[in-house]
């Protein structure tokens, strides 16, 4: 297992969901186990943004409070100029290959997240996600359920 894990929006949504579905409880336990075993778990700013904007739109105060609490417990990775320039490269390459990851007018958080992973400069980084199709084209990604905690 990688010792540096960047969280995509899916796991963040699950952990911050106050409804405690079986999947959200399992994801929260998985995240707690990672931290307990000394894994470096990082919340990328782009993932925070994508989750936060929807919680704000829907006026989900409990979800926002849980997101803020999670962000304060984990390492937070701000978006850098280097990451945005790498994201632009990923975005252009995907379109040149005829395989865009989002609409041409969309900001495309997936390429920004992948670029944040790449520009972190760590060899054993993986993005924990609920859908790795787009991300795995640019960076190491895996379903959070497939990432061991020990």
N, C-alpha and C positions, 0 to 999 in steps of 0.2 A: 504494500500500500504506500501511496505517496504521503509524505509528511507535511506537504503544503497543499492546502485545499482551498480553492476559491469557490464561493457559493454563487450559484446562478439563482434566478428569481424563483424557480420552482421550490427548492428546499427552503428558501427564505419565506415564501408564501405559506408553506406547510408549518414551519416553526412559529410563525407569528399569527397563525389562525387561532382565534380564541375558542373555536367550536370543538376542538379536541377530537377530531375524527380519528379512527384507528391509524390512518396513514400519517396524520399530523403528529400524533403521539409517538409513533415509531420514528419519525424523522427527528423529533426533538430528542428522543433517547439516543439516537445515532449521533447527533451533534454533541450531546453531553459526553458520550463515550469518547468521541474524537478528542475533545478538549481534555478529558481526564487522562487519556493516554499520551498526551503531550504533542498532538498534531498541531501544526500551525494552520489555523482556520481563519480565512480572510473574507470580509464582506467588501466586494468591489463597489465603488461608488455608483457605477452604472446600474448594478443590480438593485442597490438601495433606491435609486431614482425610479426605476421601473415599478418596483413594489409600492413605494411611497406615493407616487402620483395617483395610482388607482385607489389606494386607501384614502387619500385626500378627496378625490373625486366622489367616492362613495360615502364620505363622512364616517369612516369606520375608526372611531377614536380608540377602541381597545386594540385594534390591529396596529394603529400608529404607535401606541404606547409600547406594545410588544416589540415592534420594529426598532424603536429607539433604545429599548433595553438590550436587544440583541446587538445592535451596533455598538453599544457601550461595552459589551462583554468581549467582543471579537476585535481582531485587528481590522482596521478600516483602510482600504486602498483608494486614495483619491485618483481621479483621472488626471493624467499628465499630458503634456504636449506630445511627448514621445508615443504614448499610447494612442492618442487621437491620430497622429500621422500614420502609425502602423494600421489603425482601423481603416483609414482612408485607402491604404494600399490593399488591405483585404477586400474592402468593398469593391474597389476597381477590378481587382483580379477575378472576383466572383462573377462580375458582369461580363468581363472579357471572355470568360470560359462559358458563358451562357447559363450560369447557375447562381443567380442572386439568392440571397438569404432573406430578403425583405423587398417590399415595394421600393422603386427607385426614389420616391419622395420620403420614405421613412428614414428615421435616424439610424436604425439598425443596431440595436443594443447588442446583438450577438457578436458582431465584428468588433465592437468596442470592448466587450467582455474578453473575447479571445485576445485582443491586442493588450489588454491589461495583464492577462496571464503571461503573454510572451515578453512584455517589457518589464515584468517583475524581475527577470534575470535569474530565475531559480530553475535548476535542471529538472527537479522532480515535482513540478506543479501539475495539478489536475483540477479541472472544473467539475464540481459536483452539480448535476442537473437532473431534471425530470425528462428532458428530451435532448439528446446529444447530437442529433442529426446535423444541424447547422454548425454547432460549435466544433465538432470533431474534425471538420474540414480545415480548421485553422489552428487548433490547439488541442492538447490532451484533455479529453472530457470523458466522463462516465456517469451512468445513472447513480444517484446517491445510494440506492439500495445495493449496488454492486461494490461499493467501497467499504472494505473491512475497517473495523475500528481498533484493531490491535496489531 
